[in-house]
Amino acid sequence: MAPTTKTNRDLSRKRFERAKQSLVEGVNSPSRGEAVFSPGPIFLERGQGSRVWDADGNEYVDFMMSFGALIQGHAHPHLVEVVSRAAAEGSHFAAATSAEVEAAERFLRMLPSAEVVRFTNTGTEATMLALRLARAHTGRQKFLKFEGHYHGWYDPYLLNAHSHPPEQLGTPDHPARIPDSQGIPPATFEDVVLAPWNDEAALKRVLREHGRELAAVITEPIMANMGCILPRDGYLQRLRELTRDYGVLLILDEVVTGFRYAPGGCQQYYGLGPDLSTFGKALGAGFPVGAVSGPHSILDRMRWGDDMVLHYGTFNGHRLTMKVVAANLDLLSADGVYRKLHATGEAAILGLREVFRRHNIRAVVQGLGPMFQIYFTEREAVNDYRDYCAYVDTRRYSRFVHLLLDLGVYMTPSNGLHWIISTAHTEEDVARLVDAADRACAVLA
């Protein structure tokens, strides 16, 4: 049995061949390329609300949403109006503007843990700055990074952020250190302590050994780099307690989760008080932005002077982007927004679970409301990086998503990413997803 229609993507294929003549692999990020979207990417040309259309005119319900950046969906009318007006007045001055003040004030109102914020251009820049601040504040150099977590493509973070065969991982007590990129000097990783995530015993052991020399522990509150792996009950709270005990700053990387689960992000959802937080993606509603927030005592180290923490950037606080950030945060502050996001996401999760049960396919749908992932596995749950590497059938997932693409559901075939619910998604979109999954499972089964 096959999907009832064969999607014509001739123009996408032609444009990809053209792109390969001028762009490396025909794309500007490997997560969009041929290695993921075999035999080639779908060229998207237009979006509105929860829908996108490709170069050939095919319509899809979009559940990738720019890897989570499009919290308001595509071309939200109010944001389009804000962008048009801001562009007509002058998009960017590289000077002080009221737009960045208005964005910062709204940001701080939504995030109780923050006293002050500094805007960057990307999530990677935000995590780079957070680590520099932590080192300056503590006078220590080392930091702890967890297996499977991704904090951007800054050199020191690029250890064990991609999946590998389980036999290459080493033991949980002594994880193998696997660089994610060529071109990084080995000395870069001398100050990195690597540990399993979601394992309190391992965390205690590592902090006993290294706690007094760590400037920071950086963590995603939900492991979004291996799909959507939730923290075990109490794990994040225990992490917060232990870092305080050892005088280690806790950097909560909310580039993916920020402004998605609650107005104040996962730190509000889980009741955490990090020392520093980083943001991106949903903050900009489709425009490139990052942010670092925390107390004055740490961020004020960026004040000009001989012992300052240097942070430059021509496009920091980009006027047009700041206008969008302020408008986006206003929209997210409206009553009922997060209830709807969670309800829509939970309906999708429950609907997919029922489809897999009905077809007798062993799959786990795990996550919370606005973000989730599907794992084809015999396990009852995927709890950490090692579970993902050892027990998840990523090839079957890729095949499943390629079937969905032919049925009008747009999603990345990469199992390490996640399904995203925006404010634009509706009950009808969830019904279309569940129906497409039902038809795709008939093929898989």
Secondary structure by P-SEA (a helix, b strand, c coil): ccccccccaaaaaaaaaaaaaccccccccccccccccccbbbbbccccccccccccccccccccccccccccccccaaaaaaaaaaaaaccccccccaaaaaaaaaaaaaccccccccccccaaaaaaaaaaaaaaaacccbbbbbcccccccccccccccccccccccccccccbbbbccccccccccccbbbbbcccaaaaaaaaaaccccccbbbbccccccccccccccaaaaaaaaaaaaacbbbbbcccccccccccccccccccccccbbbbcccccccccccccccccccccccccccccbbbbbcccccaaaaaaaaaaaaaaaccaaaaaaaaaaaaaaaaaaaaaaaacccccccccccccccccccccccccaaaaacccaaaaaaaaaaaaaaacbbbbccccbbbbbcccccaaaaaaaaaaaaaaaaaac
